[in-house]
Amino acid sequence: MTRQYSLAHLTVLECSPPEVVKIAYRTGYDFVSLRLMNMGVKGEHNHDLAKNKQLLNETKAAFADTGIRLLDIELARIYDNMDPKSYLPSFEIAAEIGGKHVLSSIWTDNLSYAVDKFGEVCDLAEQFDLTVDLEFVPIASIKNLAGALDILRQVNKSNAGLMIDTHHFHRSGDTLEDLLEVPSSLFRFLHLCDAPAKIPISQDEMVRIIRENRLYVGEGDIDVAGIVNSIPPDTPCSIEIPNTKRAKELGYEEFARRCLDTAKEYLSFHSTREKSLRKNTANLKNK
């Protein structure tokens, strides 16, 4: 089975949705993952397609012209004093342009409140046949696999899932053994990137790396292959590698191309290597 890849908006943050689609097409991606809900991150523009009909029409035209598809939208954050219904216009747009998933994360320490609001978001998204996939983030309130699975168990919604980011998984201290215990039905897509093995102590440094200094897959020390091979092989990979310096030096299109090429090369090598190891193991057992 050929693995499919999506270009995450954070990788090309300053680009508008139609620009992201066109870059994805020219550089060999299958999907795009669009940030339609603004988070106020430095360098981020407001791409609320529900409020910008011209931009929506340009985005639709880009999809039609290229054949690129929308994988997911982000970010339906769960935070104090939020109104889940504020996400409805983005859900409607996502469904209109062919999206399947909504990325979410939790930024409130009131876990009973988080469960209630995440459940509401799932119910709203279900009206549009969208899944809501929970990402744990080391700088957020839900920061590890156990915390995310606990939320999903309590919410108990059929369209609720789990989204693993290789950077966040490494920083969480979770293990591949933990990941292998997760029901395969919870996985709809995952985020690929790399980073040094050493986990920053400073919160500011952690934030800096997350938002502007991630590495090409295979360039750092994360066991990306181990994580990917612990998840169903037909799970699409969304490449989320924000790197401000490289994007500026190379331009977003060439940077996006290198992000994809290095990921494909790395996963191809490790897939071949894993198959070879399995074959050798089987041969030894048969002797």
Phi, psi and omega in degrees: 000131180282126180289142180251148186232145177240145175268111180285140184301327182296336178291328182232055196303325184279354182276145176285162179307313178296327177293321178299316180299314182292321177296317179301319180295313184288341184251000170101014177279164177261328185225172164232153174241112190257139176266096182265343177256115184291138180249356180077019178286145179306131179085358183270135176259162179273114182246042180287095184294335180292336181254000182227088186296325179296315179295323177298314180295322178294323179292316177301317180297321180296318177298315182295321183287330188256333185083359173295146180245158177270123178274306184207166172238159177215167358235119179275078183291147173254115184215166183300139175062030179275163173238103182307329181295344178295341180274349185305314180301322179290324177297317181297317178295317180302314180295323182296326182256016169095010180290157182239336190224155175235127178273137180223158172208163189245126185233033174229142179274355176275093190290327177294323175295318180299317179298314181299312185288322177297320177298320177296317179299319178299316180296319179294318181292328182297332178300336183249016181058038178254140170273158174240117189247118187276126178251127173271141188227132186297342179257004181259186180283320173262108192239006177211173185297316182299319179296318180293317180295326177296316177299314182296323178295317181290321181291315174054053177250139184294336181260012177268135181222186183239133177241120181263127170256126186300324177297309184294325178298314179298316182291338183284339183083006177290164183244162177296328177298320176298317183294323181293342179276350183283133178302133184297336182293345182279345186266125176243328175197168178218162179257132177252136169190181179220169181193164176297157181294322184294128181268123182299143175278322182287131176297320180298320179290323176299314180297318181300314181294316181301319190264340186210009183213040175279163187248160173302148177298127182095350182273334182259210187243003179288142177279071182298318181299318179299318179294310182299320182285353177266000183242148181311136188294343179269009180284122178298147179253119175264120184274110181242095184229070175294125177213097189303315184296311182294319180298323179290318182289319187265338191086149187298323184293312180293324178296315179299321179297314181293325177301316181288314183299317181291324178294315179298315180299315181297310184290327176296316179298313184287331175293315178297318181295318181296318179297321179295319179295319179297319180296316180296321178297317180296320179297320180294321181292331183277350182280000000 
